[in-house]
Every structure is written in structure tokens, then in C-alpha cells.
Amino acid sequence: MSCYTAWRDRWAKRWVGRSISTRLLLAVLLMVGLALPIAGVLLSQHYHIAATRAFDERLTATLNVIMAGVTYDRLEQQLVHDRALGDPRFENVYSGWYWQITDGEQHTLVSRSLWDQRLPVVDNESLSARSLTGPRGQSLRVVERDIYLAPLEAPLHISVAARDDVLFSDIREFQHLLWGGLIGLGVLLLSVLALQVRWGLAPLRRMHANLHDVEQGRSEQLDTRLPDELATLAASMNAVLARDQRLIERGRHTAGNLAHALKTPLSVMRIQLRQLPEASRSVWEVELARVDSAVRHHLARASAAGEGVRFAPIDLQTTLAPLLNGLAKLAQRRGIVLRQRWDQAVRAHMDDQDIQELVGNLMDNALRWSHSEVQLQVQVDGQQLILTVSDNGPGMSEAECQQAVQRGKRLDEQRSGSGLGLAIVTDLVALYNGHMHLDRAKAGGLQVVVKLPVVAHG
């Protein structure tokens, strides 16, 4: 039982991932592969029996004619057959058509075609048919029986034989036609059923294409112009998609509203802190900075669309142009050269706010630490969008690179900022199933490489 269970489990695992069209075609192939050979064998056997029976009936009719024409001449004391059969083959020697009448002793009468040969005799009072080897090794079909003819006391055995090669040639020709026709029918059935399967599964392929469009952001809902069974499924999926979209939008709106709601109280608290004594103010400023950092971090996570949503493609240069123009003016005021390198025009499946947040944090961090130069490089490798931001600042060690992406960690407490920049970028990269790597740049500063599988083609 265990061996059977193991075999069953292996078989189930092998077929569980097979496509519906493959399953249907294999089922049809199995049905045709079993039904047509069985039908061919039965038809061939039936024709063989029917053809043999018809051949035997023809010989039986000749036997009856011979039996009706045989008499016994008392004067000559010999058998006489005085009725013409009308078939010249019985007159040609060894033609393959023979008849014979004999009592097994002294009275024997044969056709001219048999010449000096004799057919073997098997006593049988009833009509019978069999195959035997005749003159010159000919394969014969014989119909024979015993009769009583007065005044003879011993029974006469009458035999009619004919070559059966014509019979078997006819059977073989029928079998060739039969199997050729069955093979042609099988190919036709398989072709028609394959077309039927393809036509029947066309709505599923169209539904799959719709899902791909939704995944790629080219469509928001599935087409419900489908057969009844799939139209209900598509409508249910559309309802789920619409509900998820509403939940996402509601969450992002809530995050935005919360950001606006917290902005004013935090500003008021900062103003109030200025009125406190210096000794008490520093403690409250640290705690307020921690609250502000935590709020900004979680709002950034909540407002990022990222995971689970496939956006319509956006033009990256157009989307980032306002941000990069603003950063260029900031870099100019600080005496920093901001360089951009775009290998090609890029369209990406991203939310415009997410990519602006990601690039903005990377560039802001680079400008904060750079001595004189910051470079942004945008590349495409298949579906991978590669963003590289580097500066010529002090850079980081390997340990510092790992520490920098931790939430709220700041390597230089004397610099302004919440320390959330790289941590927020890390969260956004994770939401888009990407990868971020920190290393030392060629110019000596920090180099941040972000890879995101979001490039849109076509």
C-alpha cells in the first residue's frame, strides 16, 4: 500500500501543474489511441469471418450442383457426373479449383483440373469447411460432406476445393484500407479536437491577457465579455481589485491627513520649547526629535504604494525633472556640481511619489556629505532599473554602510537631519522587491546602487 501511495503522490505532483489544454489533449489522445485500434481489430475480424463465410457459401453452392449431378451406372458399375458446372477452371489442370467424389475404395470421380492428384478425405456426414494444402503446395479452402447414393452401401465423400489466396488477398486489401482510414480518421479527430480545445479555452487565454494588462498597469479591470462561467469570475475579481484599490487610496489619504494633522502640533511644540530654560529645553528637543523622526518614518512607509500594486508606466525623466531641477539649484548654492547620466529614456512601473521620495532622499544625502560633486546615473538592464548616486565626500566603511540603513541612525550627530533618508530608501526598495548596495565611490565618497525590477518595455 505504501508503494502505491508513493507512486500516486509522484504522479499527482507531476500532473498538478499541467495546463488545462495539455490535460484535454492527452485525454483525447488516450481516447482515440484506445478506441480506434479496438474498433479496427473488431472490424477486421468481422470482415475476415464474413469474407470466409461468403467464400464457403460459394463453394457450398458448387458442392450442391455436383451432388445433384452424380449418379451410379449399374452396367458400367462406376460413378457418373453428367452436369456441366459452367466454370472452365475445373477443366484446367492444377488451376486451383477442384472437385472430388469418392467412396474411399474403388469408386472415385474427380475434376479434370485435379489430374492425377487426390484431395485428402475426412469423413463427415454434415457439411464442413476447412483449409488444407493441395496439389503443388497450393493453399486450398475445402467444403465437403458425405452422402449416400443407391445402390452403393458405402457413403460417398464429395469435396469442392478452391485456392484461398484470392480470399486472403481480399482480406488484406480490406485491412489496409481499414487501417489507413482509421489512421486518417484519428488524425482528423485529433486535429478537430485540438482546434475545439483551443477555441474552448480562448476565453481563458483572453482572461490571462487581461490579468497581465492589470498587472502591468495598462488596465484597471478585467473584461467581463466572457462566457457565463468566466464572466462571473471576472466580475468577482474586478470587485476585489476595486476594493483593494479603495483600501490603498484610503490608507494613503489617511497617511497624508495624519501628516497634516501632526505638522501643526509639532510646530507649536517647537515654538513652546524655545520659551523653556536652556537646561530643560535640550532634553525636550531630543525627545521631540525622536517623535518627529518616528512619525516621518511611518508616514513614509504608509504613503508608499509599492508592493502589491502594478502602476501604469511613467516617464522617469519627466517625473524626476522638477525634483532634479530643485536639487540642482540647491547644489549650486552650496558650490556642488550635480551631474546626470541617462543611458536611455526609461519608462517604469512605479508610483511617481515613490520614485521621487527614493531619488530625493539619495540625492539629499549625497548633497549633504559631498565636497564638490554629486553624480546620478540611470541605467537599464532588462527589466532592472539601476540607479547609482555617488559623491566625493568622506564616504563610509563597510560597518558604517550597514549601520546607515538602520532607521534613525546618524553617523554624524553634528549634521542636520533626522537620519531617515537611507532607511526610507531601504523600505521603498524592499516594497518594490529591489536591492540596494552601499559601497565606496571612485571619487572617494559614498556610492549607493539601487536595482528595481520595474522597467516597462514596449
C-alpha positions in Angstrom: 0.0 0.0 0.0 2.9 2.4 0.8 4.4 1.8 -2.7 1.1 2.6 -4.3 0.7 5.7 -2.2 4.2 6.9 -3.1 3.5 6.3 -6.8 0.2 8.1 -6.6 1.8 11.1 -4.9 4.6 11.3 -7.5 2.0 11.0 -10.3 -0.1 13.8 -8.7 2.9 16.1 -8.3 3.9 15.5 -11.9 0.4 16.4 -13.2 -0.7 19.1 -10.8 1.0 21.9 -12.8 -0.1 20.7 -16.2 -2.1 23.2 -18.3 -5.8 22.5 -19.0 -5.2 22.3 -22.7 -2.4 19.7 -22.2 -4.8 17.6 -20.0 -7.6 17.8 -22.5 -5.4 16.9 -25.4 -3.8 14.0 -23.6 -7.3 12.7 -22.6 -8.4 12.9 -26.3 -5.2 11.2 -27.4 -5.8 8.4 -24.9 -9.4 8.0 -26.0 -8.6 8.0 -29.7 -5.5 5.8 -29.2 -7.6 3.1 -27.4 -10.9 3.4 -29.3 -9.7 3.3 -32.9 -7.3 0.3 -32.6 -10.1 -1.7 -30.7 -12.6 -0.7 -33.4 -10.0 -1.7 -36.1 -9.4 -5.1 -34.7 -13.1 -5.8 -34.3 -13.9 -4.7 -37.8 -11.0 -6.6 -39.3 -12.0 -9.8 -37.5 -15.6 -9.4 -38.5 -14.7 -8.8 -42.2 -12.4 -11.9 -42.1 -15.2 -14.1 -40.8 -17.8 -12.6 -43.2 -15.5 -13.0 -46.3 -14.6 -16.5 -45.3 -18.2 -17.4 -44.8 -19.1 -15.9 -48.2 -16.3 -17.9 -49.9 -17.5 -21.1 -48.1 -21.1 -20.4 -49.3 -19.9 -20.1 -52.9 -18.1 -23.5 -52.6 -21.2 -25.0 -51.0 -23.3 -23.9 -53.9 -20.9 -25.6 -56.3 -20.9 -28.7 -54.0 -24.7 -28.8 -54.2 -24.6 -28.7 -58.0 -22.0 -31.5 -58.1 -24.0 -33.5 -55.6 -27.2 -33.2 -57.7 -25.4 -34.4 -60.9 -23.7 -37.5 -59.6 -25.2 -40.9 -60.5 -24.1 -44.6 -60.4 -24.1 -46.5 -63.7 -25.1 -50.1 -62.9 -24.0 -51.5 -66.2 -20.6 -49.9 -66.1 -20.5 -50.1 -62.3 -19.0 -46.7 -62.0 -19.8 -43.2 -60.8 -21.0 -40.7 -63.4 -21.3 -36.9 -63.3 -23.3 -35.6 -66.2 -24.0 -32.0 -65.3 -21.7 -29.2 -66.5 -20.6 -26.7 -63.9 -20.1 -23.8 -66.3 -16.7 -22.9 -64.8 -13.7 -23.6 -67.1 -11.3 -23.6 -64.1 -12.4 -27.1 -63.2 -11.2 -28.2 -66.6 -7.7 -26.6 -66.5 -5.0 -28.8 -64.8 -4.0 -27.6 -61.4 -5.9 -24.4 -61.8 -6.7 -24.3 -58.1 -10.3 -25.2 -58.5 -11.1 -28.9 -57.9 -13.9 -31.3 -57.0 -13.8 -34.9 -56.0 -16.3 -37.8 -55.4 -15.0 -41.0 -53.7 -16.2 -43.8 -51.5 -12.7 -44.3 -50.3 -12.2 -47.6 -52.1 -12.8 -48.4 -55.8 -15.2 -45.7 -56.8 -13.6 -42.2 -57.4 -14.6 -39.4 -59.7 -12.5 -36.1 -59.9 -12.5 -32.9 -61.9 -10.1 -32.7 -64.9 -8.2 -30.0 -63.1 -7.2 -32.4 -60.3 -5.5 -34.7 -62.9 -3.7 -37.5 -61.1 -3.8 -35.9 -57.6 -6.3 -36.6 -54.9 -7.7 -34.5 -52.1 -7.4 -35.9 -48.6 -10.6 -37.2 -47.1 -12.1 -36.7 -43.7 -15.4 -38.5 -43.0 -18.1 -36.0 -42.1 -21.8 -36.6 -42.5 -22.6 -32.9 -42.1 -21.3 -30.1 -44.2 -17.9 -28.8 -43.1 -15.2 -26.4 -44.3 -11.5 -26.4 -43.6 -8.2 -25.3 -45.1 -5.5 -27.7 -46.4 -2.5 -28.0 -48.7 -3.4 -29.3 -52.2 -1.5 -30.2 -55.4 1.8 -28.4 -55.8 1.6 -27.0 -52.4 -1.4 -24.8 -53.1 -3.3 -23.5 -50.1 -6.9 -24.6 -50.5 -10.2 -24.0 -48.9 -12.4 -27.1 -48.9 -16.1 -27.7 -48.4 -17.1 -31.3 -48.0 -19.7 -33.8 -46.8 -20.8 -37.4 -47.0 -23.9 -38.6 -48.9 -25.5 -42.0 -49.6 -26.2 -43.0 -53.2 -28.1 -46.1 -54.1 -27.3 -48.8 -54.8 -23.9 -48.2 -53.1 -23.6 -49.2 -49.5 -20.6 -47.1 -48.6 -21.1 -43.3 -48.3 -19.7 -41.0 -51.0 -17.5 -38.2 -49.8 -17.9 -35.1 -52.0 -15.3 -32.3 -51.8 -15.0 -29.0 -53.6 -11.8 -27.0 -53.1 -10.5 -23.6 -54.3 -7.4 -21.6 -53.8 -7.9 -19.2 -50.9 -5.1 -16.7 -51.9 -7.8 -14.6 -53.5 -9.8 -14.7 -50.3 -6.8 -13.7 -48.2 -5.7 -11.0 -50.7 -9.1 -9.5 -50.5 -9.0 -9.6 -46.7 -5.5 -8.0 -46.7 -6.7 -5.2 -49.0 -9.6 -4.5 -46.8 -7.3 -4.4 -43.7 -5.0 -1.9 -45.5 -7.9 0.3 -46.4 -9.4 -0.1 -42.9 -6.2 0.8 -41.0 -5.4 3.6 -43.4 -8.9 5.0 -43.0 -8.7 4.7 -39.2 -5.3 6.5 -39.1 -6.7 9.3 -41.2 -9.8 9.4 -39.0 -7.6 9.6 -35.9 -5.5 12.4 -37.3 -8.7 14.3 -38.3 -10.3 13.7 -34.9 -7.2 14.9 -33.1 -6.9 18.0 -35.3 -10.6 18.9 -34.8 -10.5 18.2 -31.1 -7.3 20.3 -30.8 -9.0 23.2 -32.6 -12.0 22.6 -30.3 -9.8 22.7 -27.2 -8.1 25.9 -28.4 -11.4 27.5 -29.3 -12.9 26.4 -26.0 -10.0 27.8 -23.9 -9.7 31.0 -25.9 -11.7 32.9 -23.2 -9.2 31.7 -20.5 -6.3 33.0 -22.6 -8.1 36.3 -23.1 -8.7 36.5 -19.4 -5.0 35.7 -18.7 -4.0 38.5 -21.1 -6.4 40.9 -19.2 -4.8 39.9 -15.9 -1.3 40.6 -17.4 -2.6 44.0 -18.5 -3.8 44.7 -15.0 -0.5 43.5 -13.6 1.4 45.8 -15.9 -0.8 48.7 -15.1 -2.3 49.1 -18.6 -5.8 48.3 -17.4 -7.6 48.6 -14.1 -10.2 45.9 -14.5 -10.8 42.6 -16.3 -13.0 42.4 -19.4 -16.3 40.7 -18.4 -17.3 40.0 -22.0 -16.7 36.3 -21.5 -18.8 33.1 -21.3 -21.1 33.0 -18.3 -18.8 30.8 -16.2 -15.9 33.1 -16.6 -17.8 36.4 -16.7 -19.0 35.7 -13.1 -15.4 35.0 -12.0 -14.1 38.2 -13.8 -16.7 40.3 -12.1 -15.8 38.9 -8.7 -12.1 39.6 -9.4 -13.0 43.1 -10.5 -14.8 43.7 -7.3 -11.7 42.5 -5.3 -9.4 44.8 -7.4 -11.7 47.7 -6.9 -11.9 47.1 -3.1 -8.1 46.8 -2.8 -7.6 50.0 -4.8 -10.1 51.8 -2.5 -8.3 50.5 0.6 -4.9 51.5 -0.8 -6.1 55.0 -1.7 -7.9 55.4 1.7 -4.7 54.4 3.5 -2.6 56.8 1.6 -5.1 59.6 2.1 -5.2 58.8 5.8 -1.4 58.9 5.9 -1.5 62.3 4.2 -4.2 63.6 6.5 -2.3 62.4 9.5 0.9 64.1 8.3 -1.0 67.4 8.0 -2.7 66.9 11.4 0.6 66.3 13.2 2.5 69.1 11.4 0.8 71.9 13.3 1.1 70.4 16.8 4.8 69.7 16.3 5.4 73.2 15.1 3.6 74.6 18.2 5.6 72.4 20.5 8.9 73.6 18.9 7.8 77.2 19.5 6.9 76.4 23.1 10.3 74.7 23.6 12.1 78.0 22.9 10.4 79.6 25.9 11.8 76.9 28.3 15.0 77.3 30.2 18.1 76.1 28.4 18.6 73.1 30.8 15.1 71.7 30.2 15.0 72.6 26.5 17.7 70.2 25.4 16.0 67.2 26.9 12.7 68.0 25.3 14.3 68.8 22.0 15.8 65.3 21.8 12.5 63.6 22.7 10.6 65.8 20.2 13.2 65.0 17.5 12.6 61.3 18.2 8.8 61.7 17.9 9.3 63.7 14.7 11.6 61.0 13.2 9.3 58.2 14.1 6.3 60.0 12.6 8.1 60.8 9.4 9.4 57.2 9.0 6.0 55.5 9.4 4.2 58.1 7.3 6.8 57.4 4.5 6.1 53.7 4.8 2.3 54.2 4.8 2.3 56.6 1.9 4.5 54.4 -0.3 2.4 52.4 -2.8 5.0 49.8 -3.7 4.2 46.2 -3.0 1.0 44.5 -4.4 0.3 47.3 -6.9 1.3 47.5 -10.6 1.3 51.0 -11.8 0.9 52.3 -15.4 4.4 53.1 -16.8 5.7 56.6 -16.1 8.4 58.5 -17.9 11.2 58.7 -15.4 12.9 61.9 -16.8 9.6 63.8 -16.9 8.6 62.6 -13.4 12.0 63.5 -11.8 12.6 66.7 -13.7 11.1 69.1 -11.1 12.9 67.3 -8.3 16.3 67.3 -10.0 15.9 71.0 -11.0 15.3 71.9 -7.4 18.3 69.8 -6.3 20.5 71.4 -8.9 19.7 74.9 -7.6 20.4 73.7 -4.0 23.7 72.2 -5.2 24.6 75.4 -7.0 24.1 77.4 -3.8 26.4 75.0 -1.9 29.0 75.1 -4.6 28.5 71.5 -5.6 28.4 70.2 -9.2 25.4 68.0 -9.9 25.9 65.6 -12.9 23.3 63.4 -14.5 23.9 60.5 -16.9 20.9 58.8 -18.6 21.8 55.8 -20.9 18.3 56.0 -22.5 14.8 57.2 -21.9 13.2 55.0 -19.2 9.6 54.1 -18.5 9.0 52.3 -15.2 6.1 50.7 -13.4 6.3 52.9 -10.3 4.2 55.5 -8.4 5.6 59.0 -9.1 5.7 59.9 -5.4 7.6 56.7 -4.6 10.4 57.3 -7.2 10.6 61.0 -6.2 10.9 60.0 -2.5 13.6 57.4 -3.3 15.7 59.6 -5.6 15.2 62.7 -3.4 16.5 61.0 -0.2 19.5 59.6 -2.0 20.4 62.9 -3.7 19.7 64.9 -0.5 22.1 62.6 1.5 24.8 62.9 -1.2 24.5 66.7 -1.3 24.7 66.8 2.5 28.0 65.0 2.6 29.6 65.9 -0.8 32.6 68.2 -1.0 32.2 69.4 -4.6 30.5 66.8 -6.8 27.4 64.5 -6.9 26.5 62.2 -9.8 23.3 60.4 -10.7 23.4 57.6 -13.2 20.3 55.8 -14.6 20.8 52.5 -16.5 18.5 49.7 -17.7 19.4 46.0 -17.7 16.5 44.0 -19.0 13.7 44.7 -16.5 16.1 46.1 -13.9 16.2 49.8 -13.3 19.7 50.7 -11.9 20.0 54.0 -10.0 23.5 55.0 -8.9 24.1 58.0 -6.7 27.7 58.8 -5.8 29.6 61.7 -4.2 33.1 62.7 -3.3 32.6 63.2 0.4 34.2 61.3 3.3 32.4 58.1 2.4 31.7 55.2 4.8 33.3 52.0 6.0 31.6 48.6 5.5 30.3 48.7 9.0 29.1 52.2 8.6 27.3 51.3 5.4 25.3 48.6 7.2 24.6 51.0 10.1 23.5 53.7 7.8 20.4 51.9 6.5 19.0 51.3 10.0 16.1 53.5 11.0 17.1 56.8 12.6 20.8 56.0 12.7 23.1 59.0 12.1 26.8 58.7 11.7 27.4 62.4 12.4 25.2 63.9 15.1 26.6 67.4 14.2 24.9 67.3 10.8 21.2 68.3 10.5 18.6 65.8 9.5 16.5 63.0 11.0 18.7 60.2 9.8 15.8 58.6 8.0 17.0 59.1 4.4 18.6 55.8 3.6 16.3 53.9 5.9 13.3 55.2 4.0 15.0 54.3 0.7 15.6 50.8 2.1 11.9 50.5 2.9 10.9 51.7 -0.6 13.4 49.3 -2.3 12.0 46.4 -0.3 8.4 47.3 -1.2 9.3 47.1 -4.9 11.3 43.8 -4.4 14.5 45.5 -5.3 18.0 45.6 -3.9 20.3 48.4 -2.5 24.0 48.2 -2.1 26.3 50.8 -0.4 30.0 51.0 -1.4 32.9 53.4 -1.8 32.7 55.6 -4.9 35.6 56.0 -7.3 35.8 59.7 -6.2 36.3 58.6 -2.6 32.8 59.2 -1.2 29.7 57.0 -0.9 28.1 55.2 -3.8 24.6 53.9 -3.5 23.3 51.4 -6.1 19.6 50.6 -6.2 18.2 47.9 -8.5 14.4 47.7 -9.1 12.6 45.3 -11.4 10.2 47.9 -12.7 11.3 48.7 -16.3 8.5 48.8 -18.8 9.1 47.7 -22.4 7.0 48.4 -25.5 
